[in-house]
Amino acid sequence: MKINTLRTRLVLSHLIPLLVIVPLIGIGLIYALETQVLLPGFLRAYQGSAALVAEITQDQYQIWTDPIYAQTILARVSPRLPARVMFISASGRLMASSDPNDLENLTKFIVNPALDVAQEGKVYWRIFYNRQLQGEALDIWEPVLDNRFGQVIGIVRITYSFTSLIEQFVQLRLLIVAVLLVGLVMGGALGLSLAVSIARPLQKVTEVVNKLVQGDRSMALQKSRIVELRSLEEAVNALVDRLRSMEEARRHLLANLVHELGRPLGALRSAVQAMLKGAAQDPSLANELLRGMDDELVRLQRLLADLTQLYDQVMGSLELALQSLSLQEWLPEMLAPWQAVAREKNIQFRVALATDLPEVKADPIRLGQAVGNLLSNALKFTPVGKAVEVSAGFDRNEAWIRVKDEGPGIAEEEREKIFTPFYRGHHGKRFAEGMGLGLSIARDLISAHGGRLILEESDANGSQFALFLPVASDKK
């Protein structure tokens, strides 16, 4: 298992804390159960045994005066108790013991603080604990009282060692270790499951990105239940969609370029061929051919301007020479050439400008290009004899310019797409010609000025576009 993989690191992030915490929990749990549960439980059980032995011996006065008799009685009692049992006289002499090592100390006085407590007629007990489970565990001193006078006539001492209790302690420790190991395994399994659930979506993302590098944009990611991964997957899906749209735009661009370049170049070649074959000898025909060639060159020049603007748009290099621009002075000058174009096409050109139009912060060349694109479309699709109307005004925060035509209108299902680069309508005759860049370029130019361009209305009687710019004068 490689440690530099995300899956391995996620598993280790679960296991390492468990490997540190579980032993500490195990040690603390063992200590708490052994000292607070197991040993006190043994004490309560064996205190009853000590009291029973004391009750048996309280009528046997000879036990507390005769060591031989005491040892005989103890020999009958001690095999039933897994502990060391002592008979101690009221004065503190050792009268009998079940431990052979104590026989040499018979009739000798015992020195122990517990003896003083027992001589007062009180039960004394003490618990001993060590992790090695060695030595004494419980020490119980049970006073034996005279039935007649209630005086202490002797003491029964019972001492339990860990050796006699070891089995229960070992079983408890094994049980705790087993439970903790199961928890450790389950934690590792859970960590592995979570690691896999995270690693798989990431692998899928990697696969999709590699496919994108290879040019395959057909794959899409299913949404994960993990919020962060879902955000990543949505971003990758958005990237895939964006690349698809860019690829589609590239194909449209190539197809449109072939069409838009082929038509004027074909016309130019035909005119040149006609001139070479003698048309130049006829001044009238030659002038007509030259005017046609000039029109085609103007069309190519406009196409080049659109492509240049598209390049700036894609590369993010659009720069504006902003200045304070008086719409009251600038608009009439800007509209004059378009009025001439309208007259040539026998189209009515109406202008309705509000008085005292405000100043705006704008690049006059770029703004003129945006308005010009709107006017170009309006004049292109307005039939002979119909009208194009330009109006301008302002409110407190914005100045607006509206361009209205009497062309065929825009189908409802296409109104959301007309600002998309290279889009040309498929219904009716609107936007059937050209590169499909005019409105896209106009919208980006107006957005660069901090304004907006919208299609306000469109029906069978024509369309109306409106652009809005922030007011920069005192009228704001």
N, C-alpha and C positions, 0 to 999 in steps of 0.2 A: 504494500500500500504506500503510494507516494505521498509524502507529507506536504508537497507544494500544490496539491489539488484542493479545490474549495470543499469538496465532499469530505476529505480527510480532516481538514481543519475544522469543519463544523462538527464532525464526530468528536474530535479531540476537545473542542470547546465545551462539549457536554461531559466527556469522560474525565478530563483533568480535574475540574472542580469536584466531581463525585469521588475521584480517587483520593482527594485531600479531605473532603468533608465526611465521607462515609466512615473511614477509620476513626475519626474523632467522635462521630456520633456513636459508633459501636463501643468505643472505650467508655464514653459518658453513660451510655445506656446500660452497659454491663455493671459499671460501678453503682449506678442508681438502683438497679434491680437487686443486686446482691446485698447492698447495705441497707436499702430501704424496704425491700420486700422479702427476699429469701431469708436472710439472717433473722430479722424480726419474726418471721413465720416459724423458723426453727425454735426461736427463743420461747414463743408462746406455747408451742407443742411440748418442749422439754421442761418448761416450768411446771407443767402438769405432772410430768414424770417425777420431778424432784419433790413436789408436794405429796405425791402418792407414796414415795419411799419414806418421807418424813412421817406420814400418817401411820405406816406400817410399824415404824420403829419407836413411836412415842410411848408404847406400853412396854417396850423392851429396855428396862432401866439398866440391865446388866451390860448392854452394848456400850454404854458410856463410861463403864468402869472396868470392864474386862476386855482387853485387846483380843485375846484368843477367841472369846465368844463373838465379839464384834466381827472378826475376820470370817468366822464360820457363817454368820448370818449374811455377811456381804457376799460370800461365795455363792449363796443361793440367789441373790438379787441381781448381781452385776451382769451375769450372762444375758439378761433380758434387755440391757441397755448398751448401746454402742458408744459408750463413753467411759471416762475414768470416774469412779465413784469413791468418795471418802466419807468416813464417819469421824467426826471431830467432837471431842467432849466440850462441855460448856466452858471449861477453863482454857480451851485452845489446844489440847493434846490430840495428836493424830492417833485414833484408835484402830482404824482399818482402812485399807486402800485396795482397789482392784488393780492397781499398777504395781507389778513386782518391784519396780525401782524404788517404790516408797516404803517397802517393808523394813528397811534398815532404820527408817525414821519413826517407827511406831513408838508411841508414848512421848514423843518429843513435841515441844510446843511449836506451833506454826505462827510465823510472823507475816501478817497480811492485813492491809487496811480493811479488806472486806470482812475480816473476822470481827472487828469491832461493831460493824453494822449488824451482823447476824446475831451477836451476843445481846444486842438490844431488842431482839425479837423481830427484826425487819428482814425481808427477803432482799438479797443483793444479787444483782446480775450485771454482767458486762459482756459486750460484744467486741471481738477482735477481728480486724480485717487486713488482709494484704493481698495484692494481686497474684502472688505466687501460690496462694491457697496452702500455706504451710503453717504449722504450729497450732495454737489454740484458736477456736472460733467462738465458743460460748463458755462462760464461767458462771454457774448458778450456786448461790449459798442459801440454803433453805433451813431456817431454824426449826428445831423440834421442841414443842411445848408440852409441859406436864399437863395431863388432863385435869388434875385436881387443883393445882395452884396457878397454872398458866405461866410457869417459869420456864426459861430455856434450859433444857437438860442436855441438849446436843445440837449438832449442826450436820446437815447432809450437804456435801459439796459434790456437784456433778460438773465435769469439764468435758466438753465436746471438742474434738480436734477437727481440722479440715479434712483429715484423712477419712473420718467416718461420714463426712458430708460431701466429699469430692464428687461423687457421682451426679448429684443434683446440680452442682455448680458447673460441671463439664457439660451436662445436657443443656443447661440454660445458655452457656456461652456458644455451644454449637448451634443452637436454635437461632440466636441473635446473628451469628456469622452467616448462617444460611439465608436468613431473611435479608441481610444487608447485601449479600452476593446477588440474590435474586433482584433486589432493587438496582444494584449496579448494572446487571445484565439488561434489565428493562430500560434503564436510563441510556445505556449504550445503544440498545435497539431503537429507542425513541429518537436518539440523536441521529442514528443512521437513517431512519425514516424521514426525519426532517431534512437532513442533508440531501437525500435523494430527491425529495419534493422540491427543493430549491435548485439543485444542480440540473435537473432535467429541463426545466424551463430555460435556464441559462444556456444549456447546450442547444436547445431549440433556437434560441436567439442567435447563437453563434452560427448555427447551420444556415439560418435565413440570411444573415449578413454575408457569409461565404457565398451563398447562392447569388446574392446581389452583386458581389465582386465578379462572379462568373457571368453576370448578365441575365440571370434567371430572376424575374420579378413576379413570378406567379404565386409564390408562397406567401401565406399570411399566418400570423400567430394567434392561437386561441388564448383567450384571456385567462390569466391565472387567478387563484383565490387570494394570493399574497399581494397586498396593496402596492408595495414597491416594485415587485416584478410586473404587476399589471401596468403600472406607469411606464416601465421600460418597454413592455410589449406594445403598448399603445404608441409609444414614440417610434418604435421600429416599424409598426404597421403604417404610421403616418409617413415615415421615410419611404417605405415601399410605394405607398400611394403617390407621394410626391415624385418619386423617380419614374413611376408609370406615366404620370401626367407630363413630366419633362420629356420622356421618350416619345409620347404621343405628340407633344408640341414640336419636338425635333423633326418628326416625320412630316407633320403638317408644314413646317417651315421649308423643308426640302421640296415637298410637293408644290407649295405655293411659289417658291423661288423659281422652280422649273417653269411653272405656268406664267408667272409675272415677268420673268426675264425672256422667256421664249417668245411671247407675243410682240413686245416692242422690237426685239432683235430681228424677228422675222419680218416685221414691217420695215425696219431700216434696211435690211438686206434686199427686200423687194424693191424699195425705192432706189437703192444704189444700182441694182441691176437694170432698172428702167432707165436711169440716167446714162448708164454705160451703153445702152442699146439705142440711144438717140433721143431720149426724152429731153435732154438738155438743150436740144436745138429749138424746142418750142418753149419760149419764155413763160407763157401762161402755165403750161404743164409742169415746167421745172419749178416755178414758184409754189405751185400747189404741193409738189412732192417735198420741197424743202420745208414748207410749213408743217406738213405731216411728220417729217423727220424730227423737226424741232419739238413737236408735241410729244413724240415718243421719248425723246431725250429728257424732256421735263418730267415725264412719268418715271423714267429710270432714276432721275435725280431725287424725286420724292421717295422712291423705293429705297434708295441708299440712305436718305435721311431717316426713314423709319427704322432701317436696320441698325443705323448708328445709335438711335435712341434706344432700341431694344438692347443693344450691347451695354449701354450705360445702365439700363434698368437691371439687367442680369448681374452685372459686375458690381453693382452698388456704387458706381462712380458718378452718379448724377449730382452735379454741382450747380447751385443757383447763385447768380449775382443779384442778391436782394437789394432793393432800394425802395424809397418811398415813391409810390406810383399813383398819380392822380388818374382815376378811371374816367373822370370827366373830360380830361384832355387826351388820354391814351386811346380810349375806345373808338372815337370817330376816325382817328388816323388809322387804327388797325383794321376797321371795317371797310374803309374806302376801296381797297383792291378787290374785296369780295363782292362789293356792289357792282364793280365792273364785270366780274365773272358772271354774276347773276344776269346782268343786261345782255351779255353775249349769249346766254342760254335761254333768254326770253323768260326769265323767272322773276317774279316780283320780289323785291328785297325791302322789307319794312324794318325800321329801327325805331325803338321807343325807349329813350333813356331818361331816367329821372334827373331832375335838376340837382345840382350841387352833390354829385356823387362823391363819396369819401376817398381818401387815400388808403392804399393797402401796401403791405410789404411784399414785393413781388419782383421777379426777374421778368422784365418786359418781353424778352425774346422767348423764354420758355412758356410764359403765360400766353403769348400770342400763338405759339405752336399748339397749345392745348385747345384754345378757342378756335384756331384754324382747323384743327381736326374735326371739331363738331360742325363747323360751317361747311367743310369739304363734304362730309357725309350728307348733310342736309341738302346741299346743292346737287349732289350726285343722284339722290333718290327722289328729288322733287320733280314731278313731270312739268313739261313746258306749259306755261300759262298759270301755274300755281304759285304759291308764295312761300318764302322763308322769312320768319320774323325773329329779330334779335331784340331783347329787352334787358334792361339793367336797372337795378335799384338797390336799396339797402334797408336794414333795420338797425337796431341798437348795436348788435354784435357782429353782424355779417353783411358783406356786400354780395350780391348775386347777379349772375348773368344767365339768361335763358335763351336757348336756341330752339325754335319750333319750326317744323317743316310740315308739308302736306303730302308726304310720301306714302308708301304702302303700309307703314306701321310695322311693328315687331310682334311676332307671335308670342303669346303669354308664356309658353314653355321655354322660350329662348331668352327671356328678359334677364334671368340670373346669369346667363352665360356670355352676354355680349361684351363684358369687360375682360374676358379671358383672352390671352394672347392667341392669335391665329384662328380664333373662332369666326366662322362665317356661317350665316344662317342657312337653313335648309328649307325653310318655308317661305313662299313668295319670292320676291326679288330683293328683299332687304339684305345687305351684306353678302350678296352672292359673289361680288367681285372684290378684288384687292387682297392684301396680305392678312387682313383681320387684326391689324395692330393699332389702328387709329384710336379707338376708344380706350384700349388698354394703356397706351402711351399717355393719352389725355388724363385718365384717372390718376396715373402715377405722378404726372407733373403737378396736378392740383393737390394731391396728397403731400407732395414735397413742399408745397407752399403752406401746409397746415390746414388745407380746405378739404372739400369733398365734391365728388361728381356723381350725380344720380340720374336715373331715368324717371322723370316724374309721371309721365303718362304716355300711352301709345295705343292707338286704335286704327281703324280703317282710314281715318281722316288725317293720320300723321302721328308724329312723335315729338315729345318735348324733353330736352335735356336741360339740367340746371347745375351750375357750379357755384359753390359758396366759398368765399374767402374771408378770413378774419379782418375786421376793420382796424386800421392802424392810426386813424386820425382822432381828433377830439370828439368826433361824432360817436365813438365807441361807447 
